[in-house]
């Protein structure tokens, strides 16, 4: 558009012919003389805007159905072009990712200073999902609990923790990942009532809870992958970090 204005300026102010001015500015004479046709989409654009305001969550395909009910026969590509020109695209909410600082490893000296917990996921031959909740004392490397079920909610986790606390006392802190069972309101309220500090690892950094990750690898091999559902044998598997004692000794 600016070059057409420049040609018109040269012709009007300097008396140069149109052919000469177009040649100097390297503009085709047909492009200079072109007159844009009137917009044939005025009525369609108005009805599209009206429907989009009434149905703000409708995309262009659903709006096309409504327009066809009003008697329009419009190509979907033409409608999509108008839809984009009017900035009517439905805004999709981007998923928020959890950002946490690196959880430093605590300098442990006694039992019950820190517990670590995680899940092991597997499935039965029937296709039914199965989960194992593992709870480990980070200092003694002792497996405190193994809970197996097809569904383990945060309330079920707190019940297991209550049973362990009745036997050996409450921990100072609990280290876990950012799963929904560990970030729910119920779990956070439970920790607050018992004055237990929660330490969350960074997403995608499972080695920040390496003690329980080592335990879950045992559970995956000794329990799930070998298809031996004998959980009472797992706590007595020898652990080299505990002088040959099992995680349940």
GROMACS elastic network, one bead per residue, 0.5 to 0.9 nm:
[ bonds ]
;  ai    aj funct       b0    kb
    1     4     6  0.52966   500
    1     5     6  0.65220   500
    1     6     6  0.88356   500
    1    32     6  0.89082   500
    2     5     6  0.50597   500
    2     6     6  0.62072   500
    2     7     6  0.87415   500
    3     7     6  0.61951   500
    3     8     6  0.86020   500
    3    22     6  0.88788   500
    3    25     6  0.71626   500
    3    26     6  0.89666   500
    3    27     6  0.73617   500
    3    32     6  0.84276   500
    4     7     6  0.51565   500
    4     8     6  0.63156   500
    4     9     6  0.86386   500
    4    22     6  0.85962   500
    4    27     6  0.79097   500
    4    31     6  0.81428   500
    4    32     6  0.56256   500
    4    33     6  0.86999   500
    5     8     6  0.50894   500
    5     9     6  0.61253   500
    5    10     6  0.87122   500
    5    32     6  0.89664   500
    6    10     6  0.62161   500
    6    11     6  0.86246   500
    6    21     6  0.86172   500
    6    25     6  0.81746   500
    7    10     6  0.52105   500
    7    11     6  0.61849   500
    7    12     6  0.85763   500
    7    18     6  0.73123   500
    7    21     6  0.56199   500
    7    22     6  0.63062   500
    7    24     6  0.88866   500
    7    25     6  0.73838   500
    7    27     6  0.85558   500
    7    32     6  0.80159   500
    8    11     6  0.51942   500
    8    12     6  0.60812   500
    8    13     6  0.84934   500
    8    18     6  0.80640   500
    8    21     6  0.83531   500
    8    32     6  0.89445   500
    9    12     6  0.52302   500
    9    13     6  0.58745   500
    9    14     6  0.79357   500
   10    13     6  0.53878   500
   10    14     6  0.53672   500
   10    15     6  0.70125   500
   10    16     6  0.63761   500
   10    17     6  0.85747   500
   10    18     6  0.85812   500
   10    21     6  0.65828   500
   11    14     6  0.58129   500
   11    15     6  0.51286   500
   11    17     6  0.60090   500
   11    18     6  0.62246   500
   11    20     6  0.89342   500
   11    21     6  0.67978   500
   12    15     6  0.58702   500
   12    16     6  0.77200   500
   13    16     6  0.81498   500
   14    17     6  0.89921   500
   16    19     6  0.83363   500
   16    20     6  0.64372   500
   16    21     6  0.63103   500
   17    20     6  0.52224   500
   17    21     6  0.61639   500
   17    22     6  0.86117   500
   18    21     6  0.51474   500
   18    22     6  0.60998   500
   18    23     6  0.85104   500
   18    29     6  0.79481   500
   19    22     6  0.53257   500
   19    23     6  0.62139   500
   19    24     6  0.87588   500
   19    29     6  0.70869   500
   20    23     6  0.51160   500
   20    24     6  0.62372   500
   20    25     6  0.87921   500
   21    24     6  0.51564   500
   21    25     6  0.63404   500
   21    26     6  0.84254   500
   21    27     6  0.84200   500
   22    25     6  0.52616   500
   22    26     6  0.57482   500
   22    28     6  0.64038   500
   22    29     6  0.63041   500
   22    32     6  0.78463   500
   23    27     6  0.63606   500
   23    28     6  0.77219   500
   23    29     6  0.85808   500
   24    27     6  0.78865   500
   27    30     6  0.85327   500
   27    31     6  0.70022   500
   27    32     6  0.70375   500
   28    31     6  0.52505   500
   28    32     6  0.64191   500
   28    33     6  0.88776   500
   29    33     6  0.61748   500
   29    34     6  0.84673   500
   30    33     6  0.52207   500
   30    34     6  0.59526   500
   31    34     6  0.51652   500
   31    35     6  0.87131   500
   32    35     6  0.85142   500
   36    39     6  0.86198   500
   37    40     6  0.83019   500
   38    41     6  0.89444   500
   39    42     6  0.61177   500
   40    43     6  0.77069   500
   40    44     6  0.82503   500
   41    44     6  0.50669   500
   41    45     6  0.56900   500
   41    46     6  0.84299   500
   41    82     6  0.84115   500
   42    45     6  0.51464   500
   42    46     6  0.62475   500
   42    47     6  0.87739   500
   43    46     6  0.51734   500
   43    47     6  0.62983   500
   43    48     6  0.85301   500
   44    47     6  0.52473   500
   44    48     6  0.60039   500
   44    49     6  0.85921   500
   44    67     6  0.85858   500
   44    72     6  0.82045   500
   44    79     6  0.87332   500
   44    82     6  0.88908   500
   45    48     6  0.50262   500
   45    49     6  0.61652   500
   45    50     6  0.85993   500
   45    79     6  0.88221   500
   45    82     6  0.68774   500
   45    83     6  0.84721   500
   45    86     6  0.85324   500
   46    49     6  0.51956   500
   46    50     6  0.62135   500
   46    51     6  0.87371   500
   47    51     6  0.61708   500
   47    52     6  0.84693   500
   47    67     6  0.77838   500
   48    51     6  0.52609   500
   48    52     6  0.60374   500
   48    53     6  0.86455   500
   48    63     6  0.73261   500
   48    64     6  0.85322   500
   48    67     6  0.75416   500
   48    79     6  0.86971   500
   48    82     6  0.84709   500
   48    83     6  0.78597   500
   49    52     6  0.50099   500
   49    53     6  0.61951   500
   49    54     6  0.86655   500
   49    83     6  0.86781   500
   49    86     6  0.79598   500
   49    88     6  0.82415   500
   50    53     6  0.53232   500
   50    54     6  0.64305   500
   50    55     6  0.87309   500
   51    54     6  0.50200   500
   51    55     6  0.59750   500
   51    56     6  0.80869   500
   51    58     6  0.89394   500
   51    63     6  0.69906   500
   51    66     6  0.79021   500
   51    67     6  0.83525   500
   52    55     6  0.50373   500
   52    56     6  0.52078   500
   52    57     6  0.79913   500
   52    58     6  0.70323   500
   52    59     6  0.84638   500
   52    60     6  0.87952   500
   52    63     6  0.72804   500
   52    88     6  0.72299   500
   53    56     6  0.54189   500
   55    58     6  0.55563   500
   55    59     6  0.89023   500
   55    63     6  0.83103   500
   56    59     6  0.82190   500
   56    88     6  0.82717   500
   56    90     6  0.74296   500
   57    90     6  0.62530   500
   57    91     6  0.87803   500
   58    61     6  0.79083   500
   58    62     6  0.58329   500
   58    63     6  0.63325   500
   58    89     6  0.88835   500
   58    90     6  0.73707   500
   59    62     6  0.55678   500
   59    63     6  0.62461   500
   59    64     6  0.86591   500
   59    83     6  0.88382   500
   59    88     6  0.81794   500
   59    89     6  0.68675   500
   59    90     6  0.65513   500
   60    64     6  0.60012   500
   60    65     6  0.87778   500
   60    76     6  0.82403   500
   60    79     6  0.71663   500
   60    80     6  0.62797   500
   60    83     6  0.65384   500
   60    88     6  0.83688   500
   60    89     6  0.79245   500
   61    65     6  0.65935   500
   61    66     6  0.89763   500
   61    76     6  0.74568   500
   61    79     6  0.86259   500
   61    80     6  0.82966   500
   62    65     6  0.51732   500
   62    66     6  0.66400   500
   62    67     6  0.88133   500
   63    66     6  0.50810   500
   63    67     6  0.61986   500
   63    68     6  0.86218   500
   64    68     6  0.60934   500
   64    69     6  0.86160   500
   64    72     6  0.85399   500
   64    74     6  0.78701   500
   64    75     6  0.89583   500
   64    76     6  0.73970   500
   64    79     6  0.73962   500
   65    68     6  0.51221   500
   65    69     6  0.63881   500
   65    70     6  0.88939   500
   66    69     6  0.51235   500
   66    70     6  0.66660   500
   67    70     6  0.50519   500
   67    71     6  0.66623   500
   67    72     6  0.55898   500
   67    73     6  0.80634   500
   67    74     6  0.84474   500
   68    71     6  0.50281   500
   68    73     6  0.60852   500
   68    74     6  0.77974   500
   69    72     6  0.72281   500
   74    77     6  0.85178   500
   74    78     6  0.69585   500
   74    79     6  0.67471   500
   75    78     6  0.53226   500
   75    79     6  0.63057   500
   75    80     6  0.86432   500
   76    79     6  0.50135   500
   76    80     6  0.59808   500
   76    81     6  0.85770   500
   77    80     6  0.50149   500
   77    81     6  0.61951   500
   77    82     6  0.87734   500
   78    81     6  0.51709   500
   78    82     6  0.65130   500
   78    83     6  0.85927   500
   79    82     6  0.52173   500
   79    83     6  0.59997   500
   79    84     6  0.86605   500
   80    84     6  0.61450   500
   80    85     6  0.85348   500
   81    84     6  0.52641   500
   81    85     6  0.61710   500
   81    86     6  0.87561   500
   82    86     6  0.62226   500
   82    87     6  0.86011   500
   82    88     6  0.88902   500
   83    86     6  0.55085   500
   83    87     6  0.64273   500
   83    88     6  0.56218   500
   83    89     6  0.70434   500
   84    88     6  0.61969   500
   84    89     6  0.66119   500
   85    88     6  0.78597   500
   86    89     6  0.85050   500
   87    90     6  0.87900   500
   88    91     6  0.87279   500
   93    96     6  0.87182   500
   97   203     6  0.88093   500
   98   178     6  0.80255   500
   98   202     6  0.82618   500
   98   203     6  0.71646   500
   99   202     6  0.70814   500
   99   203     6  0.74753   500
  100   103     6  0.81870   500
  100   200     6  0.77239   500
  100   201     6  0.72518   500
  100   202     6  0.54118   500
  100   203     6  0.76578   500
  101   200     6  0.89284   500
  101   201     6  0.79158   500
  101   202     6  0.65318   500
  102   200     6  0.87416   500
  102   201     6  0.66443   500
  102   202     6  0.59613   500
  102   208     6  0.81803   500
  103   106     6  0.88556   500
  103   199     6  0.68733   500
  103   200     6  0.67538   500
  103   201     6  0.55051   500
  103   202     6  0.70983   500
  103   208     6  0.68262   500
  104   201     6  0.88799   500
  104   208     6  0.78150   500
  105   108     6  0.86589   500
  105   208     6  0.73761   500
  105   209     6  0.85210   500
  106   113     6  0.89168   500
  106   114     6  0.81344   500
  108   111     6  0.80256   500
  108   113     6  0.66285   500
  108   114     6  0.77026   500
  108   138     6  0.78925   500
  108   139     6  0.60184   500
  109   113     6  0.77244   500
  109   139     6  0.69689   500
  110   113     6  0.60681   500
  110   114     6  0.88991   500
  110   139     6  0.64435   500
  110   140     6  0.79714   500
  111   114     6  0.74799   500
  111   115     6  0.88826   500
  111   137     6  0.68333   500
  111   138     6  0.78112   500
  111   139     6  0.56482   500
  111   140     6  0.61700   500
  111   171     6  0.82447   500
  112   115     6  0.66503   500
  112   137     6  0.65155   500
  112   138     6  0.80773   500
  112   139     6  0.76388   500
  112   140     6  0.87168   500
  112   168     6  0.82084   500
  112   169     6  0.75003   500
  112   170     6  0.67928   500
  112   172     6  0.65249   500
  112   173     6  0.82041   500
  113   137     6  0.80385   500
  113   138     6  0.78155   500
  113   139     6  0.74252   500
  113   170     6  0.88279   500
  113   171     6  0.54158   500
  113   173     6  0.63894   500
  113   174     6  0.85541   500
  114   136     6  0.87685   500
  114   137     6  0.62970   500
  114   138     6  0.56757   500
  114   139     6  0.72054   500
  114   171     6  0.58353   500
  114   172     6  0.58971   500
  114   174     6  0.54775   500
  114   175     6  0.69618   500
  115   135     6  0.68935   500
  115   136     6  0.56301   500
  115   138     6  0.54511   500
  115   139     6  0.82432   500
  115   144     6  0.89685   500
  115   171     6  0.65911   500
  115   172     6  0.82097   500
  115   173     6  0.64865   500
  115   175     6  0.60701   500
  115   176     6  0.86054   500
  115   212     6  0.86962   500
  116   134     6  0.82780   500
  116   135     6  0.58595   500
  116   136     6  0.52133   500
  116   137     6  0.63210   500
  116   138     6  0.61840   500
  116   173     6  0.87390   500
  116   174     6  0.57034   500
  116   176     6  0.58822   500
  116   209     6  0.67224   500
  116   210     6  0.87875   500
  116   211     6  0.70990   500
  116   212     6  0.56360   500
  116   213     6  0.88974   500
  117   133     6  0.72552   500
  117   134     6  0.55170   500
  117   136     6  0.62226   500
  117   137     6  0.88460   500
  117   174     6  0.76083   500
  117   175     6  0.66213   500
  117   176     6  0.55150   500
  117   177     6  0.81858   500
  117   209     6  0.82557   500
  117   212     6  0.59767   500
  117   213     6  0.85274   500
  118   132     6  0.83774   500
  118   133     6  0.60266   500
  118   134     6  0.55224   500
  118   135     6  0.68926   500
  118   136     6  0.89303   500
  118   176     6  0.64811   500
  118   177     6  0.73105   500
  118   209     6  0.87525   500
  118   212     6  0.65462   500
  118   213     6  0.73482   500
  118   216     6  0.74145   500
  119   131     6  0.64869   500
  119   132     6  0.54554   500
  119   134     6  0.60581   500
  119   135     6  0.89668   500
  119   216     6  0.72777   500
  120   130     6  0.83108   500
  120   131     6  0.55287   500
  120   133     6  0.65953   500
  120   134     6  0.76706   500
  120   216     6  0.62106   500
  120   217     6  0.83186   500
  120   219     6  0.75516   500
  120   220     6  0.67155   500
  121   129     6  0.74494   500
  121   130     6  0.58601   500
  121   132     6  0.64998   500
  121   220     6  0.83445   500
  121   224     6  0.89840   500
  122   128     6  0.87836   500
  122   129     6  0.60896   500
  122   130     6  0.50719   500
  122   131     6  0.61789   500
  122   132     6  0.83202   500
  122   220     6  0.82666   500
  122   224     6  0.69278   500
  122   225     6  0.87253   500
  123   126     6  0.79218   500
  123   127     6  0.59490   500
  123   128     6  0.55346   500
  123   131     6  0.80347   500
  123   150     6  0.88017   500
  123   224     6  0.85203   500
  124   127     6  0.53346   500
  124   128     6  0.53495   500
  124   129     6  0.64529   500
  124   130     6  0.69068   500
  125   128     6  0.73824   500
  126   129     6  0.89187   500
  128   150     6  0.74624   500
  129   149     6  0.87036   500
  129   150     6  0.56983   500
  129   151     6  0.82523   500
  130   148     6  0.72947   500
  130   149     6  0.58886   500
  130   151     6  0.72956   500
  131   147     6  0.81551   500
  131   148     6  0.58293   500
  131   149     6  0.56585   500
  131   150     6  0.57148   500
  131   151     6  0.68279   500
  131   152     6  0.72772   500
  132   146     6  0.64478   500
  132   147     6  0.54777   500
  132   149     6  0.66910   500
  132   150     6  0.85346   500
  132   152     6  0.83698   500
  132   216     6  0.86711   500
  132   219     6  0.83255   500
  133   145     6  0.75343   500
  133   146     6  0.54924   500
  133   148     6  0.64323   500
  133   149     6  0.85907   500
  133   152     6  0.77952   500
  133   157     6  0.79319   500
  133   216     6  0.88208   500
  134   143     6  0.72679   500
  134   144     6  0.76927   500
  134   145     6  0.58125   500
  134   147     6  0.68119   500
  134   212     6  0.72960   500
  134   215     6  0.75616   500
  134   216     6  0.67739   500
  134   219     6  0.84450   500
  135   142     6  0.85012   500
  135   143     6  0.58754   500
  135   144     6  0.53316   500
  135   145     6  0.51099   500
  135   146     6  0.67064   500
  135   147     6  0.89104   500
  135   161     6  0.86115   500
  135   212     6  0.70539   500
  135   215     6  0.86366   500
  136   139     6  0.87357   500
  136   140     6  0.83225   500
  136   141     6  0.60879   500
  136   142     6  0.55348   500
  136   144     6  0.54532   500
  136   145     6  0.73653   500
  136   211     6  0.72838   500
  136   212     6  0.57848   500
  136   215     6  0.75043   500
  136   247     6  0.83259   500
  137   140     6  0.56491   500
  137   141     6  0.52366   500
  137   142     6  0.53060   500
  137   143     6  0.65940   500
  137   144     6  0.68429   500
  137   171     6  0.89159   500
  137   211     6  0.82253   500
  137   212     6  0.83180   500
  138   141     6  0.53450   500
  138   142     6  0.76333   500
  138   175     6  0.89258   500
  138   209     6  0.88412   500
  138   211     6  0.60103   500
  138   212     6  0.76016   500
  139   142     6  0.79837   500
  139   211     6  0.88471   500
  140   143     6  0.87916   500
  140   242     6  0.76073   500
  140   247     6  0.83676   500
  141   211     6  0.68839   500
  141   212     6  0.82416   500
  141   215     6  0.83647   500
  141   239     6  0.88494   500
  141   241     6  0.77960   500
  141   242     6  0.73235   500
  141   247     6  0.61621   500
  141   248     6  0.87771   500
  142   235     6  0.83664   500
  142   242     6  0.86973   500
  142   246     6  0.76551   500
  142   248     6  0.54258   500
  142   249     6  0.69965   500
  143   146     6  0.76532   500
  143   212     6  0.86128   500
  143   215     6  0.75271   500
  143   235     6  0.67050   500
  143   246     6  0.84939   500
  143   248     6  0.51764   500
  143   249     6  0.84415   500
  144   164     6  0.70184   500
  144   235     6  0.89287   500
  144   247     6  0.80998   500
  144   248     6  0.67767   500
  145   160     6  0.75470   500
  145   161     6  0.83232   500
  145   164     6  0.74117   500
  145   248     6  0.87492   500
  146   160     6  0.89624   500
  146   231     6  0.79024   500
  147   152     6  0.84613   500
  147   157     6  0.85653   500
  147   160     6  0.77104   500
  148   151     6  0.84931   500
  148   152     6  0.80973   500
  149   152     6  0.64064   500
  151   156     6  0.89912   500
  152   155     6  0.80766   500
  152   156     6  0.58958   500
  152   157     6  0.68135   500
  152   181     6  0.80305   500
  153   156     6  0.51962   500
  153   157     6  0.63694   500
  153   158     6  0.88528   500
  153   180     6  0.87270   500
  153   181     6  0.59522   500
  154   158     6  0.62628   500
  154   159     6  0.86735   500
  154   180     6  0.79585   500
  154   182     6  0.67136   500
  154   183     6  0.86865   500
  154   184     6  0.70272   500
  154   186     6  0.68441   500
  154   187     6  0.60634   500
  155   158     6  0.51813   500
  155   159     6  0.62882   500
  155   160     6  0.87838   500
  155   181     6  0.83412   500
  155   186     6  0.70446   500
  155   187     6  0.73360   500
  156   159     6  0.51430   500
  156   160     6  0.64366   500
  156   161     6  0.87658   500
  157   160     6  0.51927   500
  157   161     6  0.62715   500
  157   162     6  0.86584   500
  157   181     6  0.77869   500
  157   182     6  0.87364   500
  157   187     6  0.83487   500
  158   162     6  0.60347   500
  158   163     6  0.86522   500
  158   186     6  0.87133   500
  158   187     6  0.69200   500
  158   190     6  0.73775   500
  159   162     6  0.50469   500
  159   163     6  0.63968   500
  159   164     6  0.88444   500
  160   163     6  0.52148   500
  160   164     6  0.64625   500
  160   165     6  0.87054   500
  161   164     6  0.51273   500
  161   165     6  0.60601   500
  161   166     6  0.86224   500
  161   170     6  0.87408   500
  162   165     6  0.50178   500
  162   166     6  0.62086   500
  162   167     6  0.88282   500
  162   170     6  0.85441   500
  163   166     6  0.52630   500
  163   167     6  0.66847   500
  164   167     6  0.52466   500
  164   168     6  0.62921   500
  164   169     6  0.73798   500
  164   170     6  0.81257   500
  165   168     6  0.53372   500
  165   171     6  0.79027   500
  166   169     6  0.58959   500
  166   170     6  0.79325   500
  168   171     6  0.89950   500
  170   173     6  0.87545   500
  170   194     6  0.80044   500
  170   196     6  0.78013   500
  171   174     6  0.70829   500
  171   196     6  0.67409   500
  171   197     6  0.86641   500
  172   195     6  0.79098   500
  172   196     6  0.55252   500
  172   197     6  0.63720   500
  172   198     6  0.89637   500
  173   195     6  0.87377   500
  173   196     6  0.52387   500
  173   198     6  0.55969   500
  173   199     6  0.69462   500
  174   191     6  0.89945   500
  174   196     6  0.70951   500
  174   197     6  0.62686   500
  174   199     6  0.59853   500
  174   200     6  0.84525   500
  175   197     6  0.86269   500
  175   198     6  0.60514   500
  175   200     6  0.59168   500
  175   201     6  0.73881   500
  175   208     6  0.88622   500
  175   209     6  0.67993   500
  176   179     6  0.82385   500
  176   182     6  0.71713   500
  176   198     6  0.76204   500
  176   199     6  0.64539   500
  176   200     6  0.53385   500
  176   201     6  0.64486   500
  176   209     6  0.68938   500
  176   212     6  0.89518   500
  177   182     6  0.72258   500
  177   183     6  0.87350   500
  177   199     6  0.83515   500
  177   200     6  0.54015   500
  177   201     6  0.53561   500
  177   202     6  0.74509   500
  177   203     6  0.73088   500
  177   205     6  0.88829   500
  177   206     6  0.77460   500
  177   209     6  0.80030   500
  178   181     6  0.82247   500
  178   182     6  0.63511   500
  178   183     6  0.62801   500
  178   200     6  0.64128   500
  178   201     6  0.71744   500
  178   202     6  0.79324   500
  178   203     6  0.69568   500
  179   182     6  0.54599   500
  179   183     6  0.63224   500
  179   184     6  0.86490   500
  180   183     6  0.51386   500
  180   184     6  0.58048   500
  181   184     6  0.57480   500
  181   186     6  0.87991   500
  181   187     6  0.72303   500
  182   185     6  0.87619   500
  182   186     6  0.88656   500
  182   187     6  0.60580   500
  182   188     6  0.75873   500
  182   200     6  0.89624   500
  183   186     6  0.83315   500
  183   187     6  0.65905   500
  183   188     6  0.66170   500
  184   187     6  0.54087   500
  184   188     6  0.63317   500
  184   189     6  0.85924   500
  185   188     6  0.51436   500
  185   189     6  0.59337   500
  185   190     6  0.84111   500
  186   189     6  0.51953   500
  186   190     6  0.61019   500
  186   191     6  0.87303   500
  187   191     6  0.62574   500
  187   192     6  0.86182   500
  188   191     6  0.51518   500
  188   192     6  0.61539   500
  188   193     6  0.86873   500
  188   198     6  0.82583   500
  189   192     6  0.50302   500
  189   193     6  0.61842   500
  189   194     6  0.87157   500
  190   193     6  0.53081   500
  190   194     6  0.64501   500
  190   195     6  0.85466   500
  190   196     6  0.85080   500
  191   194     6  0.52632   500
  191   195     6  0.58353   500
  191   197     6  0.68342   500
  191   198     6  0.74262   500
  192   196     6  0.62575   500
  192   197     6  0.77218   500
  193   196     6  0.78566   500
  200   203     6  0.88711   500
  200   208     6  0.89827   500
  201   204     6  0.85309   500
  201   205     6  0.67979   500
  201   206     6  0.74259   500
  201   207     6  0.87928   500
  201   208     6  0.59530   500
  201   209     6  0.71290   500
  202   205     6  0.55263   500
  202   206     6  0.79327   500
  202   208     6  0.76703   500
  203   206     6  0.77169   500
  204   207     6  0.89413   500
  205   208     6  0.59452   500
  205   209     6  0.82214   500
  206   209     6  0.57730   500
  206   210     6  0.66356   500
  206   213     6  0.71357   500
  207   211     6  0.81379   500
  207   213     6  0.71341   500
  208   211     6  0.85824   500
  209   212     6  0.60192   500
  209   213     6  0.63485   500
  209   214     6  0.89052   500
  210   214     6  0.60345   500
  210   215     6  0.85900   500
  211   214     6  0.53420   500
  211   215     6  0.65611   500
  211   216     6  0.88888   500
  212   216     6  0.60877   500
  212   217     6  0.85637   500
  213   216     6  0.50474   500
  213   217     6  0.62201   500
  213   218     6  0.87456   500
  214   217     6  0.52185   500
  214   218     6  0.65882   500
  214   219     6  0.88788   500
  215   218     6  0.51568   500
  215   219     6  0.63323   500
  215   220     6  0.86923   500
  215   247     6  0.82188   500
  216   220     6  0.59913   500
  216   221     6  0.85810   500
  217   220     6  0.50451   500
  217   221     6  0.62846   500
  217   222     6  0.84566   500
  218   221     6  0.52902   500
  218   222     6  0.57258   500
  218   223     6  0.77762   500
  218   234     6  0.81601   500
  218   237     6  0.88263   500
  219   222     6  0.53119   500
  219   223     6  0.52553   500
  219   224     6  0.68991   500
  219   225     6  0.87905   500
  219   231     6  0.87085   500
  219   234     6  0.72698   500
  220   223     6  0.56443   500
  220   224     6  0.50271   500
  220   225     6  0.60040   500
  220   226     6  0.84498   500
  221   224     6  0.58927   500
  221   226     6  0.62462   500
  221   227     6  0.88500   500
  222   225     6  0.67309   500
  222   226     6  0.60188   500
  222   227     6  0.81176   500
  222   228     6  0.72139   500
  222   229     6  0.87294   500
  222   230     6  0.88139   500
  222   231     6  0.87901   500
  222   233     6  0.89297   500
  222   234     6  0.68741   500
  222   237     6  0.88172   500
  223   226     6  0.60147   500
  223   227     6  0.61428   500
  223   228     6  0.53798   500
  223   229     6  0.56476   500
  223   230     6  0.68545   500
  223   231     6  0.68333   500
  223   234     6  0.74410   500
  224   227     6  0.50901   500
  224   228     6  0.67183   500
  224   229     6  0.71349   500
  225   228     6  0.79370   500
  226   229     6  0.84945   500
  227   230     6  0.89465   500
  228   231     6  0.81918   500
  229   232     6  0.87875   500
  230   233     6  0.57936   500
  230   234     6  0.72077   500
  231   234     6  0.52776   500
  231   235     6  0.75347   500
  232   235     6  0.65079   500
  232   236     6  0.79094   500
  233   236     6  0.56590   500
  233   237     6  0.68936   500
  234   237     6  0.54416   500
  234   246     6  0.78915   500
  234   247     6  0.80418   500
  234   248     6  0.80214   500
  235   238     6  0.85068   500
  235   246     6  0.54826   500
  235   247     6  0.51068   500
  235   249     6  0.70920   500
  236   239     6  0.86260   500
  236   245     6  0.70135   500
  236   247     6  0.64267   500
  236   248     6  0.59754   500
  236   249     6  0.67814   500
  237   244     6  0.83604   500
  237   245     6  0.73268   500
  237   247     6  0.70176   500
  237   248     6  0.84132   500
  238   241     6  0.89822   500
  238   242     6  0.80574   500
  238   243     6  0.81011   500
  238   247     6  0.74935   500
  239   242     6  0.54732   500
  239   243     6  0.66746   500
  239   245     6  0.54877   500
  239   246     6  0.52981   500
  239   247     6  0.66717   500
  240   243     6  0.53013   500
  240   245     6  0.74486   500
  240   246     6  0.87268   500
  241   244     6  0.72195   500
  241   245     6  0.83126   500
  242   245     6  0.54011   500
  242   246     6  0.73372   500
  242   247     6  0.78333   500
  243   246     6  0.87685   500
  245   248     6  0.80634   500
  245   249     6  0.62056   500
  246   249     6  0.54393   500
